[in-house]
């Protein structure tokens, strides 16, 4: 833990953005298919088939998410060279927050409309939810790559070692996950249950992380470093 006192402000910015990003992501990872089953299909795990139909549809949405993630990964290096990794990361997190906000809106719309006699949701609601799942693949691809590259380039001049750099970054990932895991249940129950309170926190954390990345990370840091070689 003594290594933290040697970290420079640019490294701390990356760690702060990473921590906020994962506070945003982890409610989605915990409740994605459950959200589809409860909020969109109005099901309960122990009652009827609606919940299980929603979970299956959520799994299909995660498949679409993976496809978009793969395509986004191919384009990522080109985007970072053109716009700078900090801006790309920040915009991706803003998109992530808008997607979580869309999930909140879709949930509220689903609660306010009448469903089919079979109890299944309208196709438009399901399609909207699947589109949100798919779009989230793009910021997820960035979350899985840019933070690791950025912390490596910023720790290298400090001569602390790449293994230590990855360990420090993993702390910025794991600690938020523990906080969300322990706090999301009581937080949701405080507002009457359901997944929406956790997604509201995710929306705020993702938006804040995007602002910090755009404002606090120099846009051309990596590009400029390559240009001096």
The 8 nearest C-alpha neighbors of each residue, nearest first, counted from 0:
[[1, 2, 3, 4, 167, 163, 5, 166],
 [2, 0, 3, 4, 5, 6, 167, 163],
 [1, 3, 0, 4, 5, 6, 159, 163],
 [4, 2, 6, 5, 1, 0, 167, 7],
 [3, 5, 2, 6, 1, 7, 0, 11],
 [6, 4, 3, 2, 7, 157, 1, 159],
 [7, 5, 3, 4, 10, 8, 11, 2],
 [6, 8, 10, 9, 5, 11, 4, 153],
 [7, 9, 11, 10, 12, 6, 13, 153],
 [10, 8, 12, 11, 7, 13, 153, 216],
 [11, 9, 13, 8, 12, 7, 153, 6],
 [10, 12, 8, 14, 13, 9, 15, 7],
 [13, 11, 15, 9, 10, 14, 16, 8],
 [12, 14, 16, 10, 11, 15, 17, 9],
 [15, 13, 11, 17, 12, 16, 171, 18],
 [16, 14, 12, 18, 17, 13, 11, 19],
 [15, 17, 208, 19, 13, 18, 14, 20],
 [18, 16, 14, 20, 15, 19, 13, 171],
 [19, 17, 171, 15, 21, 20, 16, 172],
 [20, 18, 22, 16, 208, 204, 21, 17],
 [21, 19, 17, 23, 18, 205, 22, 208],
 [22, 20, 24, 23, 18, 19, 25, 172],
 [23, 21, 19, 175, 20, 24, 25, 201],
 [24, 22, 201, 205, 21, 20, 204, 25],
 [25, 23, 21, 27, 22, 26, 20, 28],
 [24, 26, 28, 27, 21, 22, 23, 29],
 [27, 25, 29, 28, 24, 30, 197, 198],
 [26, 28, 31, 25, 30, 24, 29, 198],
 [29, 27, 25, 26, 30, 31, 24, 32],
 [30, 28, 26, 27, 25, 31, 33, 180],
 [29, 31, 33, 27, 34, 28, 32, 26],
 [32, 30, 27, 34, 33, 28, 29, 35],
 [31, 33, 57, 54, 35, 34, 30, 36],
 [32, 34, 30, 36, 35, 31, 37, 54],
 [35, 33, 31, 37, 32, 38, 36, 30],
 [34, 36, 39, 32, 53, 33, 57, 37],
 [35, 37, 53, 50, 33, 40, 54, 34],
 [38, 36, 41, 42, 34, 35, 40, 39],
 [37, 39, 41, 34, 106, 35, 40, 36],
 [38, 40, 35, 41, 37, 36, 109, 106],
 [39, 41, 36, 42, 53, 37, 49, 120],
 [42, 40, 37, 38, 39, 36, 50, 49],
 [43, 41, 50, 49, 37, 40, 36, 44],
 [42, 44, 46, 50, 45, 37, 41, 36],
 [43, 45, 50, 46, 42, 51, 47, 36],
 [46, 44, 43, 47, 50, 42, 48, 51],
 [45, 47, 43, 44, 48, 42, 50, 49],
 [48, 46, 49, 45, 50, 42, 43, 44],
 [49, 47, 51, 50, 52, 46, 42, 44],
 [50, 48, 42, 52, 51, 40, 47, 53],
 [49, 51, 42, 36, 53, 43, 52, 48],
 [50, 52, 54, 53, 48, 49, 55, 36],
 [53, 51, 49, 55, 50, 54, 48, 56],
 [52, 54, 36, 56, 50, 35, 51, 55],
 [53, 55, 32, 57, 51, 36, 56, 52],
 [56, 54, 58, 52, 57, 53, 51, 59],
 [57, 55, 59, 53, 58, 54, 52, 60],
 [56, 58, 32, 60, 54, 59, 55, 35],
 [59, 57, 61, 55, 60, 56, 54, 32],
 [60, 58, 56, 62, 57, 61, 55, 63],
 [61, 59, 57, 129, 63, 58, 62, 132],
 [60, 62, 64, 58, 63, 59, 65, 57],
 [61, 63, 59, 65, 64, 60, 58, 66],
 [64, 62, 133, 60, 66, 61, 65, 67],
 [63, 65, 133, 136, 61, 62, 67, 66],
 [66, 64, 68, 62, 63, 67, 136, 69],
 [67, 65, 63, 69, 68, 64, 62, 70],
 [66, 68, 136, 70, 64, 69, 65, 71],
 [69, 67, 136, 65, 71, 140, 137, 66],
 [68, 70, 66, 72, 67, 71, 65, 73],
 [69, 71, 67, 73, 72, 68, 66, 74],
 [72, 70, 68, 74, 73, 137, 69, 75],
 [71, 73, 75, 69, 70, 74, 140, 68],
 [72, 74, 70, 71, 75, 69, 76, 77],
 [75, 73, 71, 72, 77, 76, 78, 70],
 [74, 76, 72, 78, 77, 73, 71, 79],
 [77, 75, 79, 78, 74, 80, 73, 72],
 [76, 78, 80, 75, 79, 74, 81, 73],
 [79, 77, 81, 75, 76, 80, 82, 74],
 [78, 80, 83, 84, 76, 82, 81, 77],
 [81, 79, 77, 78, 83, 82, 222, 76],
 [80, 82, 78, 79, 83, 77, 222, 76],
 [83, 81, 79, 80, 78, 86, 87, 84],
 [84, 82, 79, 218, 219, 85, 86, 80],
 [83, 85, 79, 87, 86, 88, 218, 82],
 [86, 84, 216, 88, 218, 87, 83, 212],
 [85, 87, 89, 213, 88, 84, 83, 218],
 [88, 86, 84, 90, 89, 85, 91, 83],
 [89, 87, 91, 85, 86, 90, 84, 92],
 [88, 90, 209, 212, 213, 86, 92, 91],
 [89, 91, 93, 87, 92, 88, 86, 209],
 [92, 90, 138, 94, 88, 89, 93, 87],
 [91, 93, 209, 95, 89, 94, 90, 205],
 [92, 94, 90, 96, 206, 209, 95, 91],
 [95, 93, 97, 91, 92, 96, 90, 98],
 [94, 96, 92, 98, 93, 97, 91, 135],
 [95, 97, 202, 205, 93, 99, 206, 98],
 [98, 96, 100, 94, 95, 99, 101, 93],
 [99, 97, 101, 95, 100, 96, 131, 94],
 [100, 98, 102, 96, 101, 202, 97, 95],
 [99, 101, 97, 103, 98, 102, 202, 96],
 [100, 102, 98, 104, 99, 103, 105, 97],
 [103, 101, 99, 105, 100, 104, 106, 98],
 [102, 104, 100, 106, 101, 105, 107, 195],
 [103, 105, 101, 107, 106, 102, 108, 100],
 [106, 104, 102, 108, 107, 103, 101, 109],
 [107, 105, 109, 103, 104, 108, 38, 102],
 [106, 108, 104, 110, 109, 105, 103, 111],
 [107, 109, 105, 111, 110, 106, 104, 112],
 [110, 108, 106, 107, 111, 112, 105, 39],
 [111, 109, 107, 108, 112, 106, 38, 113],
 [110, 112, 108, 109, 107, 113, 106, 114],
 [113, 111, 109, 110, 108, 114, 107, 121],
 [112, 114, 115, 111, 110, 109, 120, 121],
 [115, 113, 120, 118, 119, 121, 112, 116],
 [114, 116, 118, 117, 119, 120, 113, 121],
 [117, 115, 118, 114, 119, 113, 120, 121],
 [118, 116, 115, 119, 114, 120, 49, 48],
 [117, 119, 115, 116, 114, 120, 49, 40],
 [118, 120, 117, 115, 40, 114, 121, 49],
 [119, 121, 114, 40, 122, 118, 39, 115],
 [122, 120, 123, 124, 114, 119, 125, 115],
 [121, 123, 125, 124, 126, 120, 127, 119],
 [122, 124, 126, 121, 125, 127, 120, 128],
 [125, 123, 127, 122, 126, 121, 128, 120],
 [124, 126, 128, 122, 127, 123, 129, 121],
 [127, 125, 129, 123, 128, 124, 122, 130],
 [126, 128, 130, 124, 125, 129, 123, 131],
 [127, 129, 125, 131, 126, 130, 124, 132],
 [130, 128, 132, 126, 60, 131, 127, 133],
 [131, 129, 133, 127, 132, 128, 126, 134],
 [130, 132, 134, 128, 129, 133, 98, 135],
 [133, 131, 129, 135, 60, 130, 64, 134],
 [132, 134, 64, 63, 130, 131, 135, 136],
 [135, 133, 131, 136, 132, 137, 130, 64],
 [134, 136, 132, 133, 137, 138, 95, 139],
 [135, 137, 68, 64, 139, 67, 134, 133],
 [136, 138, 68, 140, 139, 71, 135, 134],
 [139, 137, 91, 141, 140, 135, 136, 142],
 [138, 140, 142, 136, 141, 137, 135, 143],
 [141, 139, 68, 143, 137, 138, 142, 72],
 [140, 142, 138, 144, 139, 143, 145, 88],
 [143, 141, 139, 140, 144, 138, 145, 146],
 [142, 144, 140, 141, 139, 145, 146, 147],
 [145, 143, 141, 142, 147, 146, 148, 140],
 [144, 146, 148, 147, 141, 149, 142, 143],
 [147, 145, 149, 148, 144, 150, 142, 13],
 [148, 146, 150, 145, 149, 144, 151, 165],
 [149, 147, 145, 151, 146, 150, 152, 144],
 [150, 148, 146, 152, 151, 147, 145, 153],
 [149, 151, 153, 147, 152, 148, 154, 146],
 [152, 150, 148, 154, 149, 153, 155, 147],
 [153, 151, 149, 155, 150, 154, 148, 156],
 [154, 152, 150, 151, 155, 10, 149, 156],
 [153, 155, 157, 151, 156, 152, 150, 164],
 [154, 156, 157, 158, 152, 153, 151, 160],
 [157, 155, 158, 154, 153, 152, 159, 151],
 [156, 158, 154, 155, 159, 5, 153, 6],
 [159, 157, 155, 156, 160, 154, 161, 164],
 [158, 160, 157, 163, 154, 161, 155, 164],
 [161, 159, 163, 162, 158, 164, 155, 154],
 [160, 162, 164, 163, 165, 151, 159, 155],
 [163, 161, 165, 164, 160, 166, 159, 167],
 [162, 164, 166, 161, 165, 160, 167, 159],
 [165, 163, 161, 167, 162, 166, 168, 151],
 [166, 164, 168, 162, 163, 167, 169, 161],
 [165, 167, 163, 169, 164, 168, 162, 170],
 [166, 168, 170, 164, 169, 165, 163, 171],
 [167, 169, 165, 171, 170, 166, 164, 14],
 [170, 168, 172, 166, 171, 167, 173, 165],
 [169, 171, 173, 167, 172, 168, 174, 166],
 [170, 172, 18, 168, 169, 14, 173, 174],
 [173, 171, 169, 170, 18, 174, 175, 21],
 [172, 174, 176, 170, 175, 171, 169, 177],
 [173, 175, 177, 176, 170, 172, 171, 178],
 [176, 174, 178, 177, 22, 173, 172, 18],
 [175, 177, 173, 179, 174, 178, 180, 25],
 [176, 178, 180, 174, 175, 179, 181, 173],
 [179, 177, 175, 181, 176, 180, 182, 174],
 [178, 180, 182, 176, 183, 177, 181, 175],
 [181, 179, 177, 178, 182, 183, 176, 184],
 [182, 180, 178, 179, 183, 177, 184, 185],
 [181, 183, 179, 184, 185, 180, 178, 186],
 [182, 184, 186, 179, 185, 180, 197, 187],
 [185, 183, 187, 186, 182, 188, 181, 180],
 [186, 184, 188, 187, 182, 183, 189, 181],
 [187, 185, 183, 189, 184, 188, 182, 196],
 [186, 188, 192, 184, 189, 196, 190, 185],
 [189, 187, 192, 191, 185, 190, 186, 184],
 [188, 190, 186, 187, 191, 185, 192, 184],
 [191, 189, 188, 187, 192, 196, 186, 193],
 [190, 192, 188, 189, 187, 193, 186, 196],
 [193, 191, 188, 187, 190, 194, 189, 196],
 [192, 194, 195, 187, 191, 196, 37, 188],
 [193, 195, 197, 196, 34, 187, 198, 192],
 [194, 196, 198, 197, 193, 199, 103, 187],
 [197, 195, 199, 187, 198, 194, 200, 186],
 [198, 196, 200, 199, 195, 194, 183, 26],
 [197, 199, 201, 195, 200, 196, 202, 26],
 [198, 200, 196, 202, 201, 197, 195, 203],
 [201, 199, 203, 197, 198, 202, 204, 196],
 [202, 200, 23, 198, 204, 199, 203, 205],
 [203, 201, 96, 199, 205, 200, 99, 204],
 [202, 204, 200, 206, 201, 205, 207, 199],
 [205, 203, 201, 207, 23, 19, 206, 202],
 [206, 204, 96, 23, 208, 202, 92, 20],
 [207, 205, 93, 209, 96, 203, 208, 204],
 [208, 206, 204, 210, 209, 205, 203, 211],
 [209, 207, 16, 211, 205, 19, 206, 210],
 [210, 208, 89, 92, 206, 212, 93, 207],
 [209, 211, 207, 213, 212, 208, 214, 89],
 [210, 212, 208, 214, 215, 209, 213, 207],
 [213, 211, 89, 209, 215, 216, 210, 214],
 [214, 212, 89, 86, 210, 211, 85, 215],
 [215, 213, 211, 212, 210, 216, 217, 86],
 [214, 216, 212, 211, 213, 217, 12, 210],
 [215, 217, 85, 212, 214, 213, 218, 12],
 [218, 216, 220, 219, 85, 215, 214, 213],
 [217, 219, 83, 85, 86, 220, 216, 84],
 [218, 220, 83, 222, 217, 223, 221, 84],
 [221, 219, 223, 217, 222, 218, 224, 83],
 [220, 222, 224, 223, 219, 225, 83, 84],
 [221, 223, 219, 225, 224, 220, 80, 226],
 [224, 222, 226, 220, 225, 221, 219, 227],
 [223, 225, 221, 226, 222, 227, 220, 228],
 [226, 224, 222, 223, 227, 228, 221, 220],
 [225, 227, 223, 224, 228, 222, 221, 220],
 [228, 226, 225, 224, 223, 222, 221, 220],
 [227, 225, 226, 224, 223, 222, 221, 220]]
